[in-house]
Amino acid sequence: MEKKNIIRVLVLVGAIILGILSTSTVYSQTQAGQLSHIILYKGDVAGTGTGLNSFKLTVGEEIKVTAKGEDAEGKEVNIWPTWKADKELSIQVVEGRSKTIVVKAIKEGAPLFIDAIYITDEGKKVKGGVMGEVKAKQ
């Protein structure tokens, strides 16, 4: 009889532990909130603030651009964006870091756009972009 009580207690303790683990996992996943916008920053590290407003390059010049996802409250949300840019620009993802690209000016033009696009698990498409221009070499 005593062995059955020990087994019952162990099963009960196991169920409680599983319940706590599943609750903490759900809580940590909802902690950051849902992605509401993407901000682009100049350089290979995402900063704070409004981000990159515009860019000016000359033909042959390069810059690095990094994307940062945020929820409605400004908390960072992990993203792995897809990038696109106008044909006057060449973009190359920095190996191992899909949030950062190298943008190279190929030919002059204005206005030109660079966009980071991410589709959430719920199917919502979120886009962050920046507009700029490329001038000919002097």
Backbone as a ProteinNet text record, in pm:
[ID]
protein_1_A
[PRIMARY]
MEKKNIIRVLVLVGAIILGILSTSTVYSQTQAGQLSHIILYKGDVAGTGTGLNSFKLTVGEEIKVTAKGEDAEGKEVNIWPTWKADKELSIQVVEGRSKTIVVKAIKEGAPLFIDAIYITDEGKKVKGGVMGEVKAKQ
[TERTIARY]
82.3	0	86.6	193.8	281.1	348.8	381.6	443.8	349.4	220.6	122.5	113	120	113.9	237.4	352.6	475.5	465.5	414.2	398.4	299.7	190.6	92.5	154.2	231.6	296.5	395	472.9	568.8	498	387.9	311.1	255	204.6	151.3	260.5	376.2	487.9	531.8	538.9	575	475.8	347.2	244.6	256.8	287.3	304	425	534.7	655.2	628.7	560.5	527.3	436.8	343.3	255	331.5	425.1	505.8	592.6	655.4	740.7	662.1	545.4	467.4	417	380.2	334.5	448.4	567.5	680.6	723.1	712.1	745.9	649.1	521.4	421.3	442.5	472.2	493.2	614	725.3	846	826.6	745.6	721.7	634.5	547.9	461.2	519.7	633.2	694.3	724	782.2	823	705.6	600	487.5	501.8	404.9	404.4	478.3	545	619	523.6	556.6	470	543.1	676.2	750	897.2	963.1	1104.8	1175.5	1285.5	1364.8	1500.2	1547.9	1678.3	1780.4	1901.9	2009.7	2132.7	2209.1	2335.2	2439.3	2515.6	2618.4	2578.1	2665.7	2638.4	2579	2535.4	2469.3	2343.2	2232.4	2107.3	2118.4	2080.2	2088.8	1953.3	1937.5	1810.3	1766.1	1644.6	1595.3	1525.7	1517.9	1439.6	1507.5	1637.3	1706.5	1747.8	1773.3	1822.3	1705.3	1712.9	1604.8	1623.6	1748	1779.2	1927.1	1966.9	2107.6	2147.7	2276.7	2334.6	2466	2478.3	2599.1	2647	2773.9	2825	2848.6	2852.2	2870.4	2997.9	2985.8	3097.9	3107.9	3039	3044.2	2955.8	2992.2	2916.1	2879.8	2767.9	2730.4	2672.4	2676.9	2610	2479.6	2376.7	2245.2	2198.9	2147.6	2100.3	1954.1	1874.4	1732.3	1708.6	1611	1570.8	1418.4	1362.3	1218.1	1175.9	1063.1	1008.8	858.8	809.9	665.5	608.8	481	414.6	467.6	526	578.7	727	788.4	929.5	1025.6	973.4	1059.8	1108.6	1234.7	1292.8	1230.3	1203	1148.7	1246.9	1288.6	1382	1318.8	1393.7	1348.6	1464.2	1429.5	1524.1	1465.8	1490.5	1419.8	1471.9	1386.5	1422.5	1447.2	1548.6	1585.5	1557.1	1523.9	1512.6	1552.6	1601.2	1644.3	1625.8	1626.2	1615.9	1739.5	1727.1	1832.1	1959.7	1954.5	2074.3	2163.9	2113.1	2186.7	2209.7	2321.8	2351.2	2346.6	2277.8	2274.9	2328.6	2404.6	2458.8	2442.6	2380.9	2360	2494.2	2521.3	2642.8	2628.6	2724.9	2718.1	2694.5	2595.9	2563.7	2479.8	2445	2367.5	2265.5	2152.5	2053.8	1994.5	2022	1971.2	2056.6	2175.7	2268.9	2303.6	2304.4	2342.3	2448.2	2519.5	2610.4	2543.5	2524.4	2461.9	2570.1	2577.5	2675.4	2601.8	2644.4	2585.4	2645.6	2560	2606.8	2596	2482.2	2467.3	2377.2	2386.4	2313.7	2162.9	2091.7	1947.1	1887.7	1761.7	1689.4	1541.8	1450.2	1469.1	1490	1570.2	1598	1555.4	1515.9	1463.4	1535.1	1553	1601.3	1493.6	1448.7	1342.8	1383.2	1345.8	1355.9	1213.1	1186.3	1050.5	1052.1	955.4	944.6	797.8	771.3	635.3	628.7	538.2	526.4	464	467.3	406.4	256.4	195.3	52.2	22.1	126.6	107.2	104.9	131.7	132.5	265.9	256.8	376.1	414.1	538.6	588.4	708.9	711.1	817.4	877.2	1009.1	1080.4	1165.8	1171.2	1246.1	1311.8	1401	1468.9	1484.4	1476.7	1487.7	1617.8	1678.2	1801.5	1830.7	1955.2	1996.6	2141.6	2173.2	2310.7	2349.2	2464.3	2514.5	2635.5	2661.9	2778.4	2906.1	3017	3146.8	3185.4	3246.2	3289.2	3426.6
-119.7	0	126	122.2	237.4	267.3	163.9	181.6	253.2	223	288.5	437.6	472.5	613	689	624.7	687.8	712.7	616.6	631.3	743.3	749.6	856.5	994	1004.1	1131.4	1169.8	1073.9	1101.3	1143.8	1077.7	1115.7	1257.1	1288.9	1421.2	1528.1	1501.4	1595.4	1613.4	1503.9	1511.6	1596.2	1578.9	1657.1	1805.4	1835.9	1975.5	2036.9	1962.9	2013.3	2036.7	1943.2	1960.5	2082.1	2101.5	2218	2348.1	2354	2475.3	2500.5	2395.7	2411.2	2459.1	2400.8	2442.3	2585.8	2625.3	2762	2860.4	2829.2	2921.1	2932.3	2824.1	2829	2919.8	2906.3	2990.8	3136.1	3161.4	3297.4	3360.8	3287.2	3343.9	3370.1	3291.1	3312.2	3434.3	3468.2	3584.6	3709.7	3698.7	3809.4	3927.4	3903.2	4010.8	4072.1	4000.7	4053.3	4021.8	4065.7	4037.6	4147.4	4109.8	4203.5	4307	4435.5	4539.3	4623.5	4635.1	4712.5	4672.1	4708.1	4680.8	4814.2	4833.9	4955.5	4918	4997.7	4974	5072.1	5021.2	5101.9	5092.1	5199.8	5198	5129	5038	4965.6	4821.2	4747.5	4605.1	4572.2	4676.2	4655.7	4741.1	4679.8	4755.8	4845.6	4969.2	5064.5	5090.8	5211.9	5255.3	5380	5419.1	5540	5511.5	5616.5	5607.8	5530.4	5511.4	5434.5	5519	5451.8	5513.7	5578.4	5710.9	5782.4	5783.8	5799.3	5801.8	5769.4	5748.7	5723.2	5793.8	5830.4	5889.4	5817.9	5762.3	5691.1	5742.3	5721.4	5743	5606	5597.4	5470.1	5402.7	5275.7	5197.6	5197.7	5286.4	5296.1	5189.2	5146.2	5044.2	5094.2	5044	5063.6	4932.9	4917.3	4803.8	4854.3	4770.2	4802.9	4684	4712.1	4607.4	4632.2	4525	4533.4	4491.9	4556.6	4522.9	4520	4409.4	4398.3	4443	4510.6	4555.3	4530.9	4511.1	4501.2	4640.7	4650.5	4779.9	4859.9	4790.9	4858.6	4891.8	4860.1	4890.9	4782.6	4666.7	4555.7	4482.6	4440.1	4373.9	4236.3	4207	4078.5	4020.6	3896.2	3834	3817.3	3856.5	3841.9	3789.8	3728.9	3683.9	3728.3	3855.3	3912.8	3866.8	3886.8	3876.7	4020	4039.3	4173.3	4194.1	4317.3	4351.6	4497.8	4526.9	4663.8	4688.4	4815.2	4852.5	4804.7	4793.5	4734	4817.8	4943.1	5027.3	4994.1	4909.9	4869.1	4718.7	4678.6	4536.5	4509.4	4402.4	4368.6	4227.6	4211.4	4080.9	4063.9	3952.9	3924.8	3888.6	3944.3	3910.4	3767	3684.2	3541.1	3517.3	3433.8	3399.7	3503	3612.9	3719.4	3774	3710.2	3753.6	3891	3945.4	4078	4189.4	4156.4	4257.5	4231.2	4339.5	4329.6	4434	4408.2	4506.5	4556.6	4687.5	4750	4820.6	4789.8	4854.2	4929.6	5054	5136.9	5097.1	5053.4	5007.6	5117.9	5187.1	5298.3	5403.9	5525.1	5635.9	5623.3	5683	5683	5741.1	5783.3	5835	5841.1	5818	5760.8	5608.9	5556.7	5413	5360.7	5234.7	5177.6	5048.7	5031.5	4907	4864.2	4738.7	4689.7	4560.2	4549.2	4424.7	4376.6	4252.1	4197.6	4072.4	4062.7	3943.6	3904.1	3775.9	3724.3	3645.5	3686.5	3622.7	3484.2	3408.5	3275.7	3282.1	3397.4	3415	3456.7	3478.7	3517.2	3667.9	3747	3892.8	3936.5	4018.8	4069.1	4204.3	4212.6	4335.9	4381.4	4511.9	4563.6	4689	4697.8	4819	4861.8	4990.3	5034	5168.9	5198.7	5327.3	5370.8	5502.1	5557.7	5636.6	5634.4	5709.4	5736.7	5777.3	5807.7	5768.6	5743.1	5713.2	5816.8	5881.6	5983.4	5928.8	5984.6	5944	5989.3	5918.7	5959	6095.2	6174.3	6309.3	6306.2
0	0	0	70.5	79.4	-54	-131.1	-262.1	-358.9	-351.7	-438.5	-405.8	-280.2	-240.3	-289.3	-283.5	-331.1	-481.6	-555.9	-700.7	-731.9	-657.3	-677.7	-651.9	-546	-513.5	-624.4	-673.6	-780.6	-908.8	-942.1	-1060.9	-1043.6	-927	-899.5	-909.5	-852.6	-859.9	-1004.8	-1080.6	-1221.4	-1299.8	-1273.7	-1342.7	-1309.2	-1185.1	-1144.4	-1214.9	-1221.2	-1287.9	-1436.7	-1502.5	-1643.9	-1665.7	-1577	-1587.2	-1573.6	-1480.7	-1461.6	-1584.2	-1638	-1755.4	-1877.2	-1900.2	-2017	-2001.2	-1882	-1857	-1877.4	-1827.8	-1843.2	-1989.1	-2065.9	-2208.3	-2282	-2257.9	-2322.6	-2281.4	-2155.1	-2106.3	-2173.6	-2185.5	-2246.3	-2394.6	-2462.5	-2604.5	-2629.1	-2537	-2556	-2491.5	-2427.8	-2356.1	-2449.5	-2566.3	-2654.4	-2730.7	-2749.5	-2825	-2972.4	-3050.3	-3192.7	-3268.2	-3373.7	-3456.4	-3514.8	-3494.4	-3550.7	-3655.5	-3644.7	-3743.6	-3746	-3855.1	-3872.9	-3893.7	-3820.9	-3831.7	-3891.3	-3985.9	-4047.1	-3989.1	-3960.7	-3904.9	-3993.6	-4000.5	-4073.3	-3985.7	-4046.1	-3972.2	-3951.7	-3881.1	-3862.3	-3726.3	-3652.9	-3523.8	-3520.2	-3479.5	-3465.7	-3343.6	-3359.5	-3249.8	-3187.4	-3140.5	-3083.1	-3159	-3139.2	-3203.4	-3335.7	-3416.4	-3539.1	-3650.9	-3642.1	-3744.4	-3862.8	-3974.3	-4097	-4170.3	-4190.3	-4258.7	-4409.1	-4454.8	-4596.7	-4613.9	-4739.2	-4766.5	-4895.4	-4903	-5023.5	-5048.6	-5168.6	-5207.4	-5341.8	-5370.4	-5504.3	-5565.6	-5697.3	-5766.2	-5715.3	-5677.6	-5625.1	-5474	-5406.3	-5260.2	-5196.6	-5073.4	-5000.1	-4861	-4810	-4669.9	-4617.6	-4485.5	-4420.5	-4361.4	-4371.6	-4317	-4233.6	-4113.5	-4022.4	-3987	-3985.8	-3952.7	-3807.4	-3746.2	-3609	-3603.4	-3554.2	-3538.3	-3399.5	-3391.8	-3263.1	-3256.8	-3133.7	-3114.5	-3092.6	-3066	-3050.4	-2931.1	-2832.7	-2713.7	-2725.3	-2840.1	-2859.9	-2814.1	-2775	-2734.3	-2858.8	-2856.4	-2972.7	-2995.6	-3122.3	-3166	-3267.1	-3248.4	-3341.7	-3478.6	-3580.9	-3719.6	-3805	-3915.3	-4016.4	-4149.7	-4186.9	-4301.2	-4437	-4535.3	-4675.3	-4721.1	-4802.8	-4845.8	-4994.6	-5030.2	-5171.7	-5189.2	-5310	-5340.7	-5489.6	-5526.8	-5667.7	-5744.3	-5875.6	-5959.1	-5963.2	-5923.6	-5920.1	-5800.9	-5711.6	-5591.6	-5592.5	-5539.5	-5520.6	-5370.4	-5331.1	-5188.7	-5169.1	-5060.2	-5024.6	-4874.6	-4835.6	-4693.7	-4631.2	-4513	-4440	-4392	-4425.2	-4394.9	-4245.9	-4216.7	-4078.4	-4005.8	-4072.6	-4007.2	-4106	-4115.8	-4215.7	-4185.2	-4067.2	-4033.5	-4094.3	-4142.5	-4193.1	-4339	-4417.9	-4559.4	-4591.9	-4701.7	-4758.8	-4886.5	-4895.3	-5010.8	-5090.3	-5218.8	-5307.1	-5417.1	-5439.2	-5544	-5678.1	-5771.9	-5902.2	-6006.6	-6011.6	-6104	-6041.3	-6096.8	-6036.1	-6055.1	-5961.1	-5966.7	-5839.6	-5850	-5734.6	-5771.4	-5684	-5551.1	-5561.2	-5471.9	-5465.4	-5328.9	-5325.1	-5201.3	-5162.6	-5032	-4972.5	-4873.8	-4882.6	-4794.6	-4725.7	-4597.7	-4522.5	-4500.4	-4539.6	-4532.1	-4447	-4355.2	-4270	-4261	-4278.4	-4265.2	-4134.7	-4045.3	-3913.7	-3926.9	-3817.7	-3816.3	-3843.4	-3813.4	-3835.8	-3979.5	-4060.7	-4200	-4223.9	-4121.7	-4136	-4198.4	-4303.5	-4372	-4312.3	-4261.7	-4201.4	-4283.1	-4315.9	-4401.7	-4341.2	-4349.2	-4309.6	-4425.9	-4453.3	-4569.1	-4549.8	-4643.3	-4644.2	-4790	-4812.7	-4946.7	-4955.6	-5074	-5091.5	-5236.5	-5260.6	-5396.1	-5417.7	-5543.6	-5585	-5689.1	-5664.8	-5757.6	-5831.1	-5948.5	-6028.4	-5958.3	-5987.2	-5931.2	-5985.9	-5904.5	-5944.5	-6006.4
[MASK]
++++++++++++++++++++++++++++++++++++++++++++++++++++++++++++++++++++++++++++++++++++++++++++++++++++++++++++++++++++++++++++++++++++++++++

